[in-house]
Amino acid sequence: MNAPATRAGALILVLFAVLGAAAPLLAPYSPDQQDLPRRLDPPSLRHPLGCDDLGRDVLSRLLHGARVSLGAGLVVTLIAGTAGILIGALAGYSGGRADTLLVGLMDLLLGFPGVLLAIAIVAVVGPRLRNLVVALCLIGWVGYARLARSLAIRLREADFVQAADAAGASLPRLIARHVLPGLLGPALVQAALGLGGVIVAEAGLSFLGLGVPPPTASWGSMLRSGSQNLLDAPHLTVFPALAIFGAILGANLLADGLGRRLDPRREAVGTAF
């Protein structure tokens, strides 16, 4: 039961990644090519997913939007996950003042909704993809750090870690050889959940006009522009919404399958978004 869910989630995410990477080859039109006489056209043979308010092909923009939305999700997950796990593992294993400072910082950041913090950061530095990624990384590491810290505290009491410490292993070696391998499984589950959270956060910020500036396509910006014609051209919001839903479904299926396979008794771990 778990293996099909894992495979299905991975297949969905890989499919989106391949479609996004191959968008220049697969897209029937340029994502920015305007054809004003065909504005708001419904799906047809010429334009399978219809045209937007500027006559641009929705399918082409959806494929190119995957490069932005899914790409940003993968980059943020990689950077925030790596940083959070390293910081949490080091602080949790070492304890003392570093651990106290980390807990205080995490409590401070968790006291505010993550998306609101991201909105504030992007509003200050400006709506660009790079700034969006930086903002999501600055708040996204907290969930990984909490997970790594709690597991590192347990692992430092394990017999094999105590034996390595007694044998004179240095702190970097203890972390790299004994603590981090024990975090790998839960970290993969957290990363899969975090990927879905980042996709939602990117779409939400882009919907608010704080994502990539136009005319660059992203799923959130497509929802934003499509919401202006919700009644007379519902396809402008339906297809981007389905893409976001599909990516999140894939991430959640993958996380659920990995979590049940690695630890059937796992505790649910939240994200910073």
Buried (B, 14 or more C-beta within 10 A) or exposed (E): EBEEBBEBBBEBBEBBBEBBBEBEEBBEBEBBBBBEEBBBBEBEEEBEBBBBBBBBBBBBBBBBBBBBBBBBBBBBBBBBBBBBBBBBBBBBBBEEEBBEEBBEBBEEBBEEEBBEBBBEBBBEEEBBBEBBBBBBBBBBBBBBBBBBBBBBBEBBEEEEBEEBBEEEBEEEEBBBEBBBEBBEBBBBBBBBBBBBBBBBBBBBBBBBBBBBEEEBBBBBBBBBBBEEBEEEBEBBBBBBBEBBEBBBBBBBBBBBBBBBBBEEEBEEBBBBB
